[in-house]
């Protein structure tokens, strides 16, 4: 079924993953049940990468 720019998004459920958890663990790969949904799940593979900038890069 093709989608167009005028199609509306349908809320299928929610999931809250604190960014702090991803940063602390470095990587999270898991399947979660959707919240506020009769059924459904989402599988995510999240990776945290720390970025270091030199002082010269920060001044730009």
N, C-alpha and C positions, 0 to 999 in steps of 0.2 A: 504494500500500500504506500504510494508515494506521498511525501509530505511537502507542504508549501509554506511560504513565509507567513501566511495568514492563519495557519493551524495554531490552535491553543495547546499549551502544555497541560497535561493531565497529571495531577498529583497522585502518585501511586503509593506513597508512604514517606516516612522520614527516617533519618539516621543521624545521630550526633556522635562525632568522634572528636574529642578534644585534640587540638594540634599539639598540645603539651605531651600527650601520650605517644604520638608519632615521633616527636623530637627526642623524647627520653629513650624510646626503644630503638630508634634508628630505622626500623622497618616493621610494618604490620601487614600481614597477609591473612585475611580471615573472611569468613562468610557470616553476615549478620542478618537477622530477621528485621524487616522493616517495621518501624513504629507507626502507629496510627493507620494501620492497614489490616484488612481482613487476612491477607496472606501475602507472601512475597519475601524475597531476600535479595541481598546485593553482595557480590564478592568484590573486594577491593584489595589491591596490593599497593600500599603507601610507603614511600621511602623519603626520609629526611636527609637533606644534604646541607651541611653548614657551608656558608659562603664567607670567605675571608677577603676583605678589600684592603689594599694598601692605602696609606694616607693620601697619596697622590690621586688614587681613584675616588676616594671619598670627597675630595675637594671639587671635583667636576660637577 
